Amino acid sequence: MSERDERPAETPEPEHRLRKELPEEVPATAAPKGEPSEKKIPEKSSETSENESPEPGSEPQLTGRQRLVEGLWPPRFTRAQLIVAVLLFGLGFGLAVQVASTSESDSALRGARQEDLVRILDELDDRTQRLEDEKQGLEKQRDELENSSDQAEEARKQTVEKERQLGILAGTVAAQGPGITMTIEDTKGTVKANMLLDAIQELRAAGAEAIQVNGVRVVASTYLSDSGNGVRVDGNKINAPYRFKVIGKPQDLEPALNIPGGVVQTLEKEQATVTVERSSKIVVDALRAAKRPDYARSSSQ
């Protein structure tokens, strides 16, 4: 026997087994020799999971909230917007202060008694009437000057009368008339200069035409300061009791001192005793020396 006859016969493998061992993807044609074969890149699913990290170099996709934050921060302001913001802040602050002050005054009046409210209204009416009387007096002087046959003589009379009035205000001449007397007893030594200044200001606002405190004439340039247990008025020391002589309309002066939260209540809180008396004749005889201005001169000269 030959060697060919001694070999066992090779049994062919079944066709289905050969198909199973072949790769799933087989190129249709083989690449020519010497050329690189094309590699087929598997297609990537369009749907990516949320946890899958983006590839390097690609821009991450932002959510709507993240895009909103990036648009608002950091803030970008123009110069005009900053100016408008500052103006609006100032306007709001001013309105807040005004509302707060109005609320405080409203609360003070809300707690007042009915007779006190009536007194305050009467005082406001009296002030309005005084201003109206002053306006009518000035108009009368103007008409007299325009209609007088001897305008020079009429002007001289009015000048003399005006000089007398200004002398009373300046404290260079004595004065008398109706008014009030206010006495402040201060046994505790708690009355200070600012409290007496508040009383003077309140009396002036109520129409006081002449004021004298313990022999010192009060004028427009008067100043007060504390001095130990007493008070200095224009450099003159005075001690308690403080006695005010005031010429004016008593019906206006006394209510102005007794309004809720006014001069009398403030002094009484400091344990001082205040007495106000009306009189048909008050004499203010303390005088001030006429002082010539150093620089100011009349423009008519």
C-alpha positions as CSV (number, residue, x, y, z in Angstrom):
1,M,0.0,0.0,0.0
2,S,1.1,3.5,-0.7
3,E,1.3,6.3,1.9
4,R,-1.7,8.0,0.3
5,D,-3.8,4.9,1.0
6,E,-2.7,4.8,4.6
7,R,-4.0,8.3,5.5
8,P,-7.4,8.4,7.0
9,A,-10.0,10.1,5.0
10,E,-10.6,13.8,6.1
11,T,-14.2,14.3,6.9
12,P,-15.5,17.7,5.9
13,E,-16.9,19.9,8.8
14,P,-20.4,20.8,8.6
15,E,-21.3,24.0,6.8
16,H,-23.1,25.5,9.7
17,R,-20.0,25.2,11.9
18,L,-17.9,27.1,9.4
19,R,-20.4,29.9,9.3
20,K,-20.4,30.2,13.1
21,E,-16.6,30.6,13.3
22,L,-16.5,33.3,10.6
23,P,-16.4,37.0,11.8
24,E,-19.7,38.9,11.7
25,E,-18.4,41.6,9.5
26,V,-16.3,40.6,6.5
27,P,-15.1,43.2,4.0
28,A,-16.6,42.7,0.6
29,T,-13.3,43.0,-1.2
30,A,-9.8,42.7,0.0
31,A,-7.7,45.8,-0.1
32,P,-5.0,45.7,-2.7
33,K,-1.5,44.9,-1.4
34,G,0.5,47.9,-0.3
35,E,-2.7,50.1,0.6
36,P,-3.9,50.4,4.2
37,S,-7.2,48.7,4.7
38,E,-10.1,50.9,5.8
39,K,-11.3,50.4,9.3
40,K,-14.9,50.6,9.9
41,I,-15.8,52.8,13.0
42,P,-18.8,51.6,14.7
43,E,-21.6,54.1,14.7
44,K,-22.3,55.9,18.0
45,S,-25.8,56.0,19.3
46,S,-27.4,59.4,19.2
47,E,-28.8,59.0,22.6
48,T,-26.1,59.4,25.3
49,S,-26.7,58.7,28.9
50,E,-26.7,61.6,31.4
51,N,-23.7,60.2,33.3
52,E,-21.5,59.9,30.2
53,S,-18.8,62.5,30.3
54,P,-18.3,64.7,27.2
55,E,-15.3,64.0,25.0
56,P,-12.2,66.2,25.5
57,G,-12.2,69.4,23.5
58,S,-16.0,69.5,23.0
59,E,-18.1,72.3,24.7
60,P,-20.3,71.0,27.5
61,Q,-24.0,71.4,27.1
62,L,-25.4,73.8,29.8
63,T,-28.8,73.6,31.3
64,G,-31.3,76.5,31.3
65,R,-30.5,77.5,34.9
66,Q,-26.8,77.6,34.2
67,R,-27.2,79.8,31.1
68,L,-29.4,82.2,33.2
69,V,-26.7,82.4,35.9
70,E,-24.0,83.1,33.4
71,G,-26.1,85.9,31.9
72,L,-26.8,87.6,35.2
73,W,-23.4,87.2,36.9
74,P,-21.1,89.0,37.0
75,P,-23.4,92.0,36.6
76,R,-22.6,94.5,33.9
77,F,-23.6,98.1,34.6
78,T,-23.2,101.2,32.5
79,R,-22.4,104.6,33.8
80,A,-25.9,105.9,33.2
81,Q,-27.4,102.9,35.1
82,L,-25.2,103.7,38.1
83,I,-26.2,107.3,38.1
84,V,-29.8,106.4,37.9
85,A,-29.4,103.9,40.8
86,V,-27.7,106.5,43.0
87,L,-30.5,109.1,42.3
88,L,-33.2,106.5,43.0
89,F,-31.5,105.6,46.3
90,G,-31.3,109.2,47.4
91,L,-34.9,109.8,46.5
92,G,-36.0,106.7,48.4
93,F,-33.9,107.7,51.4
94,G,-35.5,111.2,51.5
95,L,-39.0,109.8,51.2
96,A,-38.3,107.3,54.1
97,V,-37.0,110.2,56.3
98,Q,-40.0,112.3,55.5
99,V,-42.4,109.5,56.2
100,A,-40.7,108.8,59.5
101,S,-40.8,112.4,60.6
102,T,-44.5,112.7,59.6
103,S,-45.3,109.5,61.5
104,E,-43.7,110.9,64.6
105,S,-45.6,114.2,64.4
106,D,-48.8,112.3,63.7
107,S,-48.3,110.1,66.7
108,A,-47.8,113.1,68.9
109,L,-51.0,114.8,67.7
110,R,-52.9,111.5,67.8
111,G,-52.3,111.3,71.6
112,A,-53.4,114.9,72.2
113,R,-56.6,115.8,73.8
114,Q,-59.4,117.5,71.9
115,E,-58.9,120.8,73.6
116,D,-55.2,120.7,72.8
117,L,-56.0,120.1,69.1
118,V,-58.4,123.0,69.1
119,R,-55.8,125.2,70.7
120,I,-53.2,124.3,68.0
121,L,-55.6,125.0,65.2
122,D,-56.4,128.4,66.8
123,E,-52.7,129.2,67.0
124,L,-52.3,128.4,63.3
125,D,-55.2,130.6,62.5
126,D,-53.8,133.4,64.5
127,R,-50.4,133.2,62.8
128,T,-52.2,133.3,59.4
129,Q,-54.2,136.3,60.5
130,R,-51.0,138.1,61.7
131,L,-49.4,137.6,58.3
132,E,-52.5,138.8,56.6
133,D,-52.5,142.0,58.8
134,E,-48.9,142.6,58.1
135,K,-49.6,142.3,54.3
136,Q,-52.5,144.8,54.6
137,G,-50.3,147.2,56.5
138,L,-47.6,147.2,53.9
139,E,-50.2,147.7,51.1
140,K,-51.7,150.6,53.1
141,Q,-48.3,152.3,53.3
142,R,-47.8,151.8,49.6
143,D,-51.2,153.4,48.8
144,E,-50.6,156.3,51.1
145,L,-47.3,157.0,49.4
146,E,-48.8,156.8,46.0
147,N,-51.9,158.9,46.8
148,S,-50.4,161.5,49.1
149,S,-50.2,165.1,47.8
150,D,-47.0,165.6,49.8
151,Q,-45.2,162.3,49.2
152,A,-42.0,163.6,50.8
153,E,-43.7,164.4,54.1
154,E,-45.6,161.1,54.1
155,A,-42.4,159.2,53.4
156,R,-40.8,161.0,56.4
157,K,-43.6,160.0,58.7
158,Q,-43.4,156.4,57.6
159,T,-39.6,156.4,58.0
160,V,-39.9,157.7,61.6
161,E,-42.5,155.0,62.4
162,K,-40.4,152.3,60.8
163,E,-37.4,153.5,62.8
164,R,-39.4,153.2,66.1
165,Q,-40.4,149.7,65.2
166,L,-36.9,148.7,64.3
167,G,-35.6,150.2,67.5
168,I,-38.0,148.0,69.5
169,L,-36.8,144.9,67.5
170,A,-33.2,145.9,67.9
171,G,-33.6,146.6,71.6
172,T,-32.4,150.2,71.5
173,V,-35.7,151.7,72.8
174,A,-38.0,150.6,75.6
175,A,-41.4,149.1,74.8
176,Q,-44.6,148.4,76.6
177,G,-47.9,146.7,75.7
178,P,-49.9,143.6,76.4
179,G,-48.2,140.3,76.8
180,I,-47.2,137.6,79.3
181,T,-44.8,136.9,82.1
182,M,-43.3,133.5,82.3
183,T,-41.3,132.4,85.4
184,I,-39.2,129.2,85.5
185,E,-38.2,127.9,89.0
186,D,-35.2,125.6,88.7
187,T,-34.4,124.2,92.2
188,K,-32.7,121.1,90.8
189,G,-30.4,122.9,88.4
190,T,-31.6,120.9,85.4
191,V,-32.7,123.8,83.1
192,K,-30.1,124.3,80.4
193,A,-29.4,127.1,77.9
194,N,-30.9,125.1,75.0
195,M,-34.2,124.8,76.9
196,L,-34.4,128.6,77.4
197,L,-33.5,129.1,73.7
198,D,-36.4,126.8,72.7
199,A,-38.7,129.0,74.8
200,I,-37.5,132.1,73.0
201,Q,-37.9,130.6,69.6
202,E,-41.4,129.4,70.4
203,L,-42.4,132.9,71.7
204,R,-41.0,134.5,68.5
205,A,-42.9,132.1,66.3
206,A,-46.1,133.0,68.3
207,G,-45.6,136.7,67.5
208,A,-43.5,138.1,70.4
209,E,-42.3,141.6,69.5
210,A,-40.1,142.3,72.5
211,I,-38.5,139.8,75.0
212,Q,-36.5,140.4,78.2
213,V,-35.0,137.7,80.4
214,N,-33.8,138.7,83.9
215,G,-32.9,142.2,82.8
216,V,-31.2,141.2,79.5
217,R,-32.9,142.3,76.3
218,V,-33.3,139.5,73.7
219,V,-32.6,140.5,70.1
220,A,-32.0,138.8,66.8
221,S,-28.3,138.2,67.6
222,T,-28.8,136.9,71.1
223,Y,-26.9,133.7,72.1
224,L,-27.2,131.5,75.2
225,S,-24.7,129.2,76.8
226,D,-24.4,127.1,80.0
227,S,-22.4,128.5,82.9
228,G,-22.2,126.3,85.9
229,N,-25.6,126.4,87.7
230,G,-26.8,129.3,85.6
231,V,-27.0,130.5,82.0
232,R,-25.2,133.2,80.1
233,V,-27.3,135.4,77.8
234,D,-25.1,137.4,75.4
235,G,-22.3,137.0,77.9
236,N,-24.4,138.1,80.9
237,K,-24.8,135.4,83.5
238,I,-28.3,134.9,84.9
239,N,-29.5,132.5,87.6
240,A,-32.8,130.9,88.4
241,P,-35.6,131.8,88.7
242,Y,-35.7,132.8,85.0
243,R,-38.2,135.5,84.4
244,F,-39.4,136.2,80.9
245,K,-41.2,139.5,80.0
246,V,-42.8,139.2,76.6
247,I,-44.8,141.8,74.6
248,G,-47.3,140.3,72.2
249,K,-50.8,139.0,71.9
250,P,-51.4,137.0,75.1
251,Q,-54.0,134.8,73.4
252,D,-51.3,133.6,71.0
253,L,-48.3,133.5,73.4
254,E,-49.7,131.4,76.2
255,P,-51.1,128.6,74.1
256,A,-47.9,128.4,72.2
257,L,-46.0,127.5,75.4
258,N,-48.6,125.0,76.6
259,I,-49.0,122.9,73.5
260,P,-48.4,119.1,73.9
261,G,-44.7,118.4,73.9
262,G,-44.0,122.1,74.0
263,V,-41.9,124.3,76.3
264,V,-43.9,123.9,79.5
265,Q,-44.1,120.1,79.3
266,T,-40.4,119.9,78.5
267,L,-39.4,122.0,81.5
268,E,-41.7,120.1,83.8
269,K,-40.1,116.8,82.8
270,E,-36.9,118.3,84.1
271,Q,-38.6,118.9,87.4
272,A,-38.8,122.7,86.8
273,T,-41.9,124.7,87.8
274,V,-43.3,127.0,85.1
275,T,-45.8,129.8,85.7
276,V,-47.4,131.8,82.8
277,E,-49.4,135.0,83.5
278,R,-51.3,137.2,81.1
279,S,-51.1,141.0,81.5
280,S,-52.5,144.0,79.7
281,K,-49.3,146.0,80.2
282,I,-45.8,144.5,80.1
283,V,-42.9,146.9,80.3
284,V,-39.6,145.8,78.6
285,D,-37.1,148.5,79.6
286,A,-33.8,146.6,79.2
287,L,-31.8,148.3,76.4
288,R,-29.1,147.4,74.0
289,A,-26.5,149.8,72.8
290,A,-26.8,150.6,69.1
291,K,-23.9,149.0,67.3
292,R,-22.7,150.4,64.1
293,P,-21.9,147.8,61.5
294,D,-18.2,147.5,60.6
295,Y,-18.7,147.0,56.9
296,A,-22.4,147.3,55.9
297,R,-23.6,150.7,54.8
298,S,-27.0,151.9,53.6
299,S,-27.2,151.7,49.8
300,S,-29.2,155.0,49.7
301,Q,-26.2,157.1,50.9
